Amino acid sequence: MGQTTAGAKQTDTGNLNQLTDHVMAFDLLNAAKAGVSMYARALSESTTPDVRITLNKQLDQAVS
């Protein structure tokens, strides 16, 4: 096999790039982590009880 750059494998022919399972899993986990962080930040900054309840439910769903 040829070089690997940012998770894309380049074959010896040089024109076929494939997304590896490792890269897809990393992207999925990174997106999940970012989502949980955003919910947690919004929850900590919210002042309205209804908003806090809604954000808390969303955070629980994102974590589970």
N, C-alpha and C positions, 0 to 999 in steps of 0.2 A: 504494500500500500504506500501511497504518497504521504505528503505532509498533512498534519491536522491543524486547522486554524479555527479557533473559537467553536470547537465541537463539530465542525463540518469536515467530513472525510473526503479527501480528494483521491480519486483512483489514479492508477498509472496512466490512464488515458488523459487525465487532467481536466475533464469537462463534466464530471458527475459529482455533485455534492449531496451528501446524505446527512440528515439530522440524526444524531445518535440518540439512543435511549437515555444515556447519561445527560445529554444537553436538555432533552425534553423534561426529564425529571427535575433537573436543576431549575429550569424556567418555571415549572409548575410550583415548586417549593418556594422560589423567590417571589412569585406573584402572591401565593398564599400568605407568606410572611409580610409582605407589603400591605395586603388587605387587613390583616389582623392589627398591624401597627396603626393603620389609619383609623380603624374602628376604636382602638384603645385611646388614641389621641383625641378623637372627636368626643368620646365618652368622658374623658377627663376635663374637657373644656366646655361641655354642655351644662346649662343651668336649669333648663326646664325639665321637670320630672318625667313628663311624657316622652320627651326626646331621649332622656337617659334610659328609660325602660326600653324604648325601641332599639337604641344603639346596643344596649346590653344583650338583647335577644339576637341581634345580628352578629354580635361578637361571639356569642355562644355557638351559633350555627357555623360561623367561619372556623372556629376552633375544633368543632366535632366533626 
